[in-house]
Amino acid sequence: MARARIGVYGLGTMGSALALNLAEHGFDVAVTNRESGWIAPFVQEAGPLADHLFPHEKLEEFVAELQVPRIVLFMIPSGAPMDAMLEKIGPLLGPGDIVIDGGNADFHDTRRRCAHLSGNGLSFVGLGISGGEAGARDGPSMMMGGSEEAWTAIAPILTAIAARHEGEPCVARLGPDGAGHFAKTVHNGIEYADMQIIAEIVGLMRNGAALSPSEIAAIFAQWNEGPLRSFLVEITAEVLAERDPETGHPVVDVIKDAAGQKGTGRWTVIEALRLGQSASVIEAAVGARAWSAEKETRQAAERVLGGTLGAITATPEILAEAFRAARMLAYAQGFRVLAAASEDYGWALDPGLIARIWRAGCIIRAEMLDEIAEAFAGGAPRGELILAPRIARALALHLPALRQVVAEAVHAGHAVPALSAALAWYDTMRRGHGTAALIQAQRDRFGHHGFERLGQAGRHHGPWWD
Ligand code: 6PG
């Protein structure tokens, strides 16, 4: 007994892929699952890697198989199942042992669990893991939140199995308690934004420029050779080129246009708003998924509101530039939310480090993250990515294209909520003097709320109260 360096609880898609990744890197891994019937087939399918797997059906035996300090990686649904498992496993563990939650957990839960378990001498780690099944098996990007002691114990294991970007492992301790799960949440928010931007551009190409899915696939494949290179562009090209074996139609044409969402995008938006921010491109993406899910209402509205879609003249080159600008603005908003949360929770997040560990393994890996990592390394005034000189220059270069695309889309009746949110944010931020003085005046007029005067300290009221 006590042969395993780490235990993996939960042999679903992600858990089993991670267990195999660990075994492949020479770690002896205790494995178990709530439905015990999954365990034997998993070990059987592991082939030669099974030599590194130690299966157990009983939780007590699974725990007894672990070397001290015991490290248990939970890959189970976040929320109530995690709390239930902590109740069960807590009494079997001792001071110094480490429990890792590798799911997409709400970072508020992670903070609560950290505080609760530290009372028992246990270390709770919130580990954001990105990359889907392939990433988990061959090298994910991992965002760790937890104590430095826990990091010292698990770093050699996580570093071995992580994705690598030019040799640098895509894993890091980002801060205490919820820092890792929050970074993963924002990663997913950016993922939503990027996917929505892509969907809008593909929509313009199809409905505004009459290009076929295979023609658009070819353009995306070409984009993936340049500055837009990214996992999401790569798979967009693949997906658009695919045909449905049943009907012979492009696969995208047989899929119901109603997007699902499990909550991480929404959490990013909620937290941004709570922190007094607005990650409007991410918000647009979350909202667009919600509208997409209202298929029947949209069908009814089409009959009532109808109307045609006009043509778009923007070339693929212009669309590519607009995409670059909007993508950069979406990333910039994500990093602002990270900075605001870092300050609020005292995490001292390093945005450059986060950009670096997102360069490989994760869903939003993209050439642009190199630019972002370098921009943070060179210093971003006020921590704002859009103010970093190289990013500001790139935005200035590509903004006219974004403006053209949004203007054409609006004029021709195409919905582009993410692209237009990106543009509106840019146009708001580039004006030192905005339009909110009137809002302050109205607030004071109807509610005696008071306002600050330009260049004068204190709270003032308008003459309407004299
Ligand atoms: C990742 C993904 C992963 C998953 C999301 C998708 O980083 O590997 O983000 O976590 O695909 O859960 O979320 P939705 O189902 O909400 O789109």
Boltz pocket constraint, residues with backbone or C-beta under 6 A from the ligand:
constraints:
  - pocket:
      binder: B
      contacts: [[A, 104], [A, 129], [A, 130], [A, 131], [A, 132], [A, 188], [A, 191], [A, 260], [A, 261], [A, 262], [A, 263], [A, 264], [A, 265], [A, 362], [A, 363]]
      max_distance: 6.0
